Amino acid sequence: MRSGGSRPLGVGCRELKTHLGAYLRRVKAGATILVTERGQPIAELRPLATGASLEERLYRLAALGIVNREVREPSPLEEFPPISAAQPVSQALIEDREDRF
C-alpha cells in the first residue's frame, strides 16, 4: 500500500481481501483507496457523500450526463367503450359455481 499527498492509497485485490476491515475503516475516516489487479487500477473505494439530498445528487449526476432528468407530463388515458355483458356478472358467477355443489 502506498500513500502520497492527495493521491489515493493503492492496494492490490489480495491485500484488500485479506485486510478488508482495516481498509474500510480508512475509507470511513475519509481516505480514498485505489484497488489494483496486477498493477492496473480496477476500482476506487471512497466514502459516500453525506449531507447531500437525493435531489442534489441527481442534479450532479445529470450535470455529468450520467442520468437524464427529463420530466414528462403523464399522458391522459384514452377513452374506451364500456364493457357490455350478455348477462349480469352475478348470474355468470352463479353458473360458474353450480358445478361445485
C-alpha positions in Angstrom: 0.0 0.0 0.0 1.3 3.5 -0.8 0.1 6.9 0.0 1.3 10.3 -1.1 -0.3 13.7 -0.8 -3.8 13.8 -2.2 -3.3 10.6 -4.2 -5.5 7.7 -3.2 -4.0 4.8 -1.4 -3.2 1.9 -3.8 -3.9 -1.7 -2.7 -4.0 -5.0 -4.6 -7.0 -7.2 -4.6 -5.5 -9.9 -2.5 -4.3 -7.4 0.1 -7.7 -5.7 0.2 -9.4 -9.0 0.7 -7.1 -10.0 3.5 -7.4 -6.8 5.4 -10.8 -5.5 4.3 -11.8 -4.3 7.7 -8.7 -2.1 8.1 -9.2 -0.5 4.6 -12.9 0.1 5.2 -12.0 1.9 8.5 -9.7 4.1 6.4 -12.4 4.8 3.9 -14.8 5.6 6.7 -12.2 8.1 8.0 -12.2 9.8 4.7 -9.5 8.1 2.7 -9.8 7.0 -1.0 -8.4 3.6 -1.9 -7.5 2.7 -5.4 -7.9 -1.1 -5.9 -5.5 -2.7 -8.4 -5.2 -6.0 -10.1 -1.7 -6.9 -11.3 -0.8 -3.3 -11.0 -3.7 -2.0 -13.1 -6.4 0.1 -11.4 -9.8 -1.5 -11.5 -11.9 0.2 -8.7 -11.9 3.0 -6.3 -13.3 2.9 -2.8 -14.3 6.2 -1.3 -16.6 7.5 1.4 -20.2 8.3 0.4 -21.0 11.9 0.1 -23.1 12.7 3.2 -25.5 15.6 3.7 -26.4 15.9 0.0 -30.1 15.3 -0.6 -31.3 12.9 -3.3 -32.2 15.9 -5.4 -28.7 17.4 -5.2 -27.1 14.1 -6.0 -29.4 13.6 -9.0 -28.7 17.1 -10.2 -24.9 16.4 -10.1 -25.3 13.1 -12.0 -27.4 14.9 -14.6 -24.7 17.6 -14.9 -22.2 14.8 -15.6 -24.5 13.3 -18.2 -24.9 10.0 -16.2 -28.7 10.3 -15.7 -31.4 12.1 -17.6 -33.7 14.3 -15.5 -36.3 14.8 -18.2 -39.7 15.3 -16.7 -42.7 14.2 -18.7 -46.3 15.0 -18.1 -48.4 11.9 -17.7 -50.4 11.2 -20.9 -54.2 11.1 -20.4 -55.9 7.8 -20.6 -57.7 7.2 -23.9 -61.4 6.8 -23.9 -62.6 3.2 -24.0 -66.0 1.9 -24.6 -67.8 0.3 -21.6 -67.9 -3.4 -21.4 -71.3 -4.9 -22.1 -72.2 -8.3 -20.9 -74.9 -10.6 -22.2 -75.9 -11.4 -18.6 -75.3 -9.8 -15.2 -71.9 -10.7 -13.6 -73.7 -12.2 -10.6 -75.6 -14.6 -12.9 -72.3 -15.7 -14.6 -70.8 -16.2 -11.2 -73.7 -18.4 -10.0 -73.4 -20.5 -13.2 -69.7 -20.9 -12.7 -70.1 -22.1 -9.2 -73.0 -24.5 -9.8 -70.7 -27.4 -10.7 -69.0 -27.2 -7.2 -72.1 -28.1 -5.3 
